Amino acid sequence: TFLLMPLLNLGILLAALGLIYSPRPVLPKPVSNWLLIHLAVLLSGGSVYLYVIVNNPNYSGFLNEPLWTLSFLLLVPAAMRYFNTADWIAEDKRAGEGMAMGSSEYLRVLLPFAFLALLFIMVWNRLDKVDVLVLVGIGLLIMIVATQVYSIHRHRALLISVSDQTGLLERQAARRAEELAEKNAQLQSVLDDIQHMAYYDALTNLPNRRLFLNKLAQAINQARFKNHMLAVLFIDLDSFKLINDTMGHSFGDMLLRDIGVKIAGCIRENDVVSRQGGDEFTVLLNEITSIDEAKRLIEAVQQGIQDAFIINDIEVHVAASIGVALYPRHGDSIDNLIKYADIAMYKAKELGRNKYVIYTADMNQIFLRRGALDKELRAAIQNEELHLFFQPQISVSTGEITGIEALLRWTNLTLGEVTPSELIPIAEENGLIMAIGEWVLYKACHQMREWLEDGFDVPRIAVNISPVQFNDERLVDSVSRILQETGLDPNYLELEITEGVAMYNEKAVIHKLLALKKLGISVALDDFGTGYSCLAYLAQLPVDTLKIDRGFVKNIQSNGDNWVLVETIINMAHNFKIKVIAEGVDTLEQYQHLREKNCDEIQGFLISEPVSSEQLVRLMNKYNSRSDYRHAHG
């Protein structure tokens, strides 16, 4: 029996050790250590008490009672360490968040208070009389317990408040995170748009010049590595400015988009089409095996552009001049390939437009000459380098001079004689065409007034109006002002417009023509047959004269189709009460053919080449004397 208590004490100690140092301990380690010391001291006191009782039954408990008292006092630091551990704070936080506490959590909270209550009961039961020190100690213990309980409740309330604030902050943080994610998505979208704008044309959505240069650089590197050819095409639309000015910029924008789509559809998947700006496109033809393959692709692009486009239910026809540069034939420099293709494009325009030309070294002179022309033209009017030549028009039936066409000429000390085919395109590009056009009209009207005052009976003087000049809203006022300034009767003035001007925006063209005719002048349709308009369209235009293009007259004897077409034009025009003039009549055979078909008037080298005003006076005197002779002799 006497051995039972030590063995029981040892079992309690071992059980406590197993509970404290288990894989999932119930209490934090600092608390467990203090409780282990408490049990060791408590069991030591019990063992001493057992030993003393066995050997001395009259023992009063002098040695074991301090040990027991010390063991219970050790519960105080254990409890204090418990309430200061992170585990307790975490559990109270879970409690503050509304999470239910399990049995182990209750044990952790109540165990220190249970030991303190046990200590209080044991001390109280062993008192023979009330001792002041014991009461003070018990009071202190009660105050400690009360303070701890109050601190627990305060701490719990604070944790609940902190938990609420934390939840609010977490919700605000989540909401802010969503807002930031949305802003980031918007920012990424903007960055993607900026990236797209940096490399793609805003109107056609085709690669722009920057991306085209990047693609060309990559293509050159691949061509060098794989030892194959590539071609660079520089495309300029021949009649786009006229369409854009006549039909409006929105119409022109839609046409450019359709042309970009059409070009892209004519090339291969690994080729690149780019819009350089305005009405200019570039094309990169990758991995060309031969010149013939390049030509087939170029011709496909050219034919695609020539096909009719339907914009707002209006059929539109355009043509393009295409310059071509080849790698490695023309070098491996990006800038040079594009420059050479550009030079070749201008050569195509010089050859009559609607053509493609492959660059050759001798074309560099064209590039240099264009630069010089642009520079010199700006000072040509002030330097009085521009002048007019005149070419007579005669009646096929009578041989009399029925009109005179004023033709612009430019003689430059450096460049020599500059033809209108060189001068006009540059003037349209650099914006001088309006000033030059007004100068020509003024000089022609002034010269006509002088001839009339000198007694020459010339029915009219014809002046060409460029498409850019015709589409200017100030044209009617400008013509009216010049007629007043020169004092020329409007009946003596005829304005020539090209067929292309009359092809688009029919209502606006008719309105302007009627306004011009209201001034008293007449209107001629120049270069007829070179465009896509039909003969029936003549019935709607308020024109007085139709001029057959020299290209149809040139081969009138040998080309049966031209012969039929000229005859058809003459008959149709006469049905509409429109006079017909054939341009480019250089041989007697051409004259005879036209006379057989009742052409009204002719103009060309057969009668006279363009001459100065002085030479024209002598020519008019000769024709007048012939006319007098014919009248005198019936």
Number of C-alpha atoms within 10 A of each C-alpha: 5 10 10 9 14 18 12 12 18 16 12 15 16 12 12 16 16 12 15 20 16 10 8 8 13 15 23 17 15 14 22 21 16 20 26 19 15 21 22 18 21 22 23 19 22 19 19 17 19 18 15 17 15 12 9 10 10 9 12 12 13 9 13 21 16 14 21 22 16 15 24 23 16 21 25 20 15 20 23 15 17 23 19 12 15 11 15 18 17 12 16 22 20 17 15 20 17 10 11 10 12 8 8 12 16 10 13 19 17 12 14 22 17 13 18 21 16 13 20 17 11 14 16 15 9 8 10 7 7 9 10 9 9 14 13 11 13 17 12 12 18 15 12 14 19 12 12 16 13 12 13 15 13 12 16 19 15 14 21 19 14 15 16 14 12 13 13 12 12 12 12 12 12 12 12 12 12 12 12 12 12 12 12 12 12 12 12 12 12 12 12 12 12 12 11 15 14 15 17 21 19 13 13 19 16 22 23 23 19 15 17 22 17 12 15 24 15 12 20 22 12 15 19 14 9 10 12 16 22 23 28 28 28 30 27 25 20 18 18 20 19 21 23 19 20 24 18 13 13 10 15 21 16 16 22 22 15 17 22 20 15 17 21 19 14 18 19 11 10 9 17 21 22 26 26 19 12 13 20 18 23 27 23 22 25 24 19 17 12 11 12 10 12 21 15 11 16 23 16 16 22 21 16 18 22 16 15 13 18 13 13 8 7 11 13 16 20 19 20 26 25 34 29 29 28 23 21 17 13 16 13 16 14 15 10 13 25 22 20 27 27 24 28 30 28 24 24 23 22 15 14 11 19 20 18 25 21 21 24 15 10 8 16 16 11 15 18 11 14 17 12 13 20 16 12 17 21 14 11 16 15 9 11 11 15 18 16 18 19 22 23 26 25 21 17 21 11 13 17 19 23 18 22 25 22 27 19 23 17 20 15 17 9 9 12 9 11 15 12 14 12 14 18 16 14 18 20 17 11 12 12 15 21 19 12 20 21 17 16 21 22 20 17 26 26 17 18 25 17 14 15 14 10 9 8 15 14 17 15 22 23 25 24 22 22 19 22 17 20 25 20 13 10 11 18 17 13 15 20 15 13 18 19 12 12 17 13 19 16 20 14 19 25 25 24 23 23 20 21 21 24 23 21 21 15 15 12 14 20 16 12 17 22 18 15 21 19 12 16 15 21 23 22 25 25 24 21 23 20 15 15 15 16 9 13 11 11 17 14 11 18 19 23 18 21 24 24 24 18 20 15 21 22 17 14 20 12 9 12 11 12 17 18 11 14 22 18 14 19 23 17 16 20 16 11 14 13 20 18 23 26 27 22 20 21 19 13 11 12 19 20 13 16 24 16 10 14 16 25 20 25 29 26 20 15 14 19 16 15 21 17 15 16 10 12 18 14 11 17 17 12 12 16 17 12 14 16 13 11 12 10 8 7 6
